[in-house]
């Protein structure tokens, strides 16, 4: 619980925030005397003719009182440039321009940048030219003006240069907003989330016409498109206005669609970000992103701060908008202008996650103030990624890179002309690891599109209607309560607008556990106002679609061979290791193909008799046999109701799984995610406002919510018992007809209970069930040591050696040998080799 001191501090911060001046609509005026571009010796704080005051400046002249002379002169101006009587020489430096694999602008123009009037700005701001040197001063050519605060006469290093938030531009512009490229309707069409210049909001100046609010220069974006070096903002509560022509911050809740110059942040004048999808995303919605920056974090980023003089209100996340994550002049080596997007504050290596960690960090180290365990708590993702087992997010060199030019088939044809892959954050299969396992990685935007995530349980928004406006839900994660509910696998709001894959399977042998998918259909894009959750949609509608782009042969090569050579050769799938689960845990050394495992063939749904093609030997499936494939219902329901399972005395599941048995579905993140203390639930500790949902990290192997490593029924934290009621499997007393493993004739009742009673010990799940229980070739996820097959490099029907059998990933200390698969709820000793076998080889001394 929060201490009273913390609550008091939070209350004081909130009260203080509303007592101080808030962000308001900018009120720009051309008054260079009232800006830091006034380099004259005028006294700080003195009045300007326009009613402003000269700001406090670190760089200024010691005696020169002229203001305009530092940039302009009526005589002896630099020739050969289109400039307003420029009184300075231009830099001859060689620049490194901005590049990005997701940028559709003309590559040749970007490579030739900077050009046009942007060179004027860089004659001071690249740090190579002395700011105290001008062409002419009072009739004297090549004059030097005595100044204070410079660095050898040049632009000084900013006090914030090492913070990760501000820096000198220098000559390396690779982390500065691109300039000197053509911005027209063609570029807007190729990008997919840019507005076409209309000549009113964005466009070229035309003689005799009202100039556009953001002027292009011969159809090109230049520094002067966004900045006017003479402007100051009369609205002092907005803090440093950065000479921007329009609002630096969001003034009112964005509406999307048509740009509102009075209230929208300047970025949205060009970047429409799919209109309402950004406007009502969790990062821009005024009903969601209410957390305010701490005073120190706001000041560091040059946002309004209560540490300002006079004090301003620390801004909420929704008003900071784009600038929460991006900075047009970002830290060196960051990609896509990500604020603090490197592994150190001064650059070094791109690290996308660091931009997210600014806020998604423990209380006290987050840049924003929130009350832990409250409705405005921010998910602490950073802590989960620091746990013993976590996704490979912090690699030495960031491999992750969206966009580019590649063609991975329909809906993944990422040409620069028609692909629009950058806005959907697509990566190529090669980048994911196909053909090159060193490329395997995880980044926040592999699973989440930060411009589209919403705080609704369902990705379709309010009441699954396709409307993402209105009152948000309590969380953006999927609905899951520990009481009766209809549990589904429909993607949640935090997964809205991401991208993934839907496997495709062939008929006949395509249903076999031993067969790979025949292909994949890429799902991507903004759902817009669609209320459809059909798995056939072109956009993501299921969580597993996101997972499978990495955890299947879409994201890596798979020769469909076992991890150990049983006579057919070795598999080539990714291997376990740091920062994941150690190799040989439960006998597993290699990843499994989950598109293969989770397949839910309709012919194998229910309790089918006589179905073949599931991957078992002919002696155990087909005509007259009661065997079929089984799976946890991640991709589709099992069709196996309690009646079909022979459970007339109730069912063995805990809520919500005990509702709609056979027709409910589930998520990968129901089992994988942060460790859960509860022994009867998979809901993260402290619920919606506590530990985050999702497979970021865990103290358990395989990023599981409970224990699974070399453990059995005696472990109260066993993962299985967070969904399956423990007493039905570990008690020596008959709990009734509540599982499908029930005696058909001799009165032994629940055979789980019976075995516990006879053996005098609790059972190990993997004695009888597959060790990777995603999906399997036999019913009930049952192993059968009479039928080893291609999964271990053997011919189907091969019997295992006598005794317990371990051969990862599917067999771990397995002992079950089935002679006949019985109908659920009607098993007998003879189905498992008879009493003598069970008393001896099978159960005499189980591992």
Phi, psi and omega in degrees: 000156176289139176287157178299327180295318179294317178299319179296320179296316179297319180297319180295318179298317179295316180297316181296321181301317183281342178279339182266167182294131183265163173300136181221173179302136180291151180228085189281143176217142178280103184209075184300333179297334182265020180233173178286352172282356170280096183266009182286176181275011179305143184293134175302134179089353179285157185283152174250156182302338182271007178093006178263191176227151176289126183286168172290126185232139175276330182248122179194164179286155178273334182216339183291124184262347179291142182263314189283338189297339182291342179233331190233155175208142178284345181224154176063031179290154178299131184265164175083007178229151175275095186211155181280077176052062188285128185260022181224156173277154178269151180290143175259016183294154172267130186252150171260112186279167175291136173224156177197139179291345180255013180262128183264001180294161183299121185296322181294319178296318179297319181294330181274353182291154004271159177214187178057210184291346178297333177296333178294314180299319184287347177294345169248316195276356176270354175079005181261344184249142179287127179283346181271003181256129176229162181296316184208142177218116180054040177085355181261123182282154177049050185277155174243128181261128179294125184223162175238150176092358180276174175246090185065033181087349183260175179303126181286161175287131181296144176302336181262013186298332181260012184266344185092002185239331176220158180193167171290147178294316182064200179258351175268102184260017184292345178242025175243149182310133182299146180224168174063038175233154182286127178244106181218186183295331178296313178297318180299320180293322180289324182287312179096344178224032173244146174278143174286133177304132184247001180081348178254307177275309178228134178165183179280150171289139178235128183304130177087354181249157176298126182294149176294157181294326177237097188281133170272166179237104186054048179070007182251147172283129174230175178307321184287353175295320182257332186247144168234114188293355182258352190277143164231158181259119180290343177276093188295335183291351179276357179070210183292115184277351175058025178060022181286146181285340182224190185301132174280336182233164177281125185270320180226164179309122178294147181257345185082179178060246187291131180289135178252104185293340181281332188231345184273148175296146187302327182304323184288351177294330177252317185265101183278343175047047177060028172060247186297333181299319175283316187303325182249020173288165183296341181265351183236348185283125182291348176267353184243304187274061186269351182296137182261149176295146173292154181305316183292318180294321178295315181295320180300324182270004183059037168269166172304142185215150176291350176274353177293161173238112356289163185293139173246165178285137174291127191284150172281159184303318185296329180281331177288331171056233184304328186286353172299320187248336185240153174221127183298340174230084191270180180291147182303138176082355176285154178257150174053036174059031180288128178291128182055036185269038178224169184281352171223165182291341183249017180104202179122289180212139180300138180212087184307320185299333181295329176295321179288324182293346177306318181253320186277064184224170181300150175305131181105331176247355176287151178287346181242157180265129175212161179263112179305144178065016178250176182295339180256014178295141178263132179305125180275086182281328184301319180297317180297323179287351176262002181284167188304319179243121183208165176299150183284071188266338187247058178289158182300319177237128183288115179277325184309130177198115185277165177073210185098186179244111178202166179224101178256030175101185182307136181066008172225031175271096190260060171282156180291338186279316186235354190293315183051036184282336180297317184292334178265359175062036177289146169239156178286159177299326178298318178296327180287336178133355180295121180081352180204091186293344177291346178278349183299139187197175171217137173223159183307317184279001169291330182248335185235138171258104188296344178275351187234348183297144181228157179266067173226146180299327184247137182300342181276000174088211188303114179054031178060029187269349188092358180258117182260009173270181178090184184293123180292165174280176180294336179204165178261005178270167188294152180292126179203113178234155181272044173211181187300126176199163178269097185280134182235186174239020181289135184303143181272175182297328181286352178253001182302132172076009173282192178225156181196200182222148173247116180294151172242145185231146178276169176280178177061242182295350177296342179275354185289140173301334184277356185256143174280160172302152178280343180177187180219143175250119180288132175245132189199165172108169180277124179295343181061228181260015181294139176256009182276138173240021181297140181292346180274357180297161180279347179250168182295128174235353182226145177297318185300334179298324178289317182296320188288345179292339176250328186260044177200179180284009166287323185261358176202163176283144180218113177275004175062033176252160183287167181288336175240145185284108176263011182126349182248353182111176184262152173285161180240020178286167180300149179258156179289156177160181183306137001270024182263209183285136180300144177301149179076005173295123186055027179079007183265129175240347188221144177300152173257156181272106188280343172291329177286318186287316187277357178309137182237075184299131183299328180292344182255004177285153182076196177256083186278144177243129175087004180280138179242176174086013181275346178115353176277167177293156182301334180289346186238002176212164179104203188310124176076356183264141178259070180217151183194171175292155177224158183197152165287139192281062179277314180273324180201162181293162181273337185074008183257094181285173178297326178295313179298326180279357179075028183258083180272351181259020183114193177226161189269010185262152172275161176295144005270005187289343180278005177252138178055044179303130180098337179242352178279161177230175186214177182247155171303322184283003170286332179253329185255129180159191181301142180307137181248128181291319182305141177267359184229019183205153174254002178293131182305152179307132180070017170068210185303329186257012181254227179299150184285150166288164172103150185277060178280311180190165182201160171276353178261151175298157179062019182051046181264155180281346178219178183286142176214346184284115174043054183220166182224198186296342179284352181271113183297338181267009181306132183305316186303325186278004171278348177235324181263127183297119190304319186301330181290346185239340188239350180279147175275358180258138182296121180265003176099186184280070184245002172225166178284350179266078185231142183292138185266343188210336190258009174078018181280347176071218179294113188286342170296309179299320182298316180293322177299316181297314184288325182273342180070024179204156178285153189276158170257125185306321187282357171300322186241340185245153182299142188283344172241089193276042175286308180193163189202173184276342182248161176296153175062017183056032184275133171282164177211104183288357170274358185216064168287151183213205183303337179298342174236019177079022181246162172287135181309135180097000178289132179273143178284157175301162179298143178099182179296149187231126175236123175203095187295160005270349192267336182248120177223107182055038182284145179228347187287128173237110181269132172262326178216129175280118183272164173296147179300135181083007184216055181266157176217163183303323182295339179290340184243031175095357178092163185298319183298316179297314183296320180290333183261266187298326187275309189242004182297314178214070184293149183290000000 
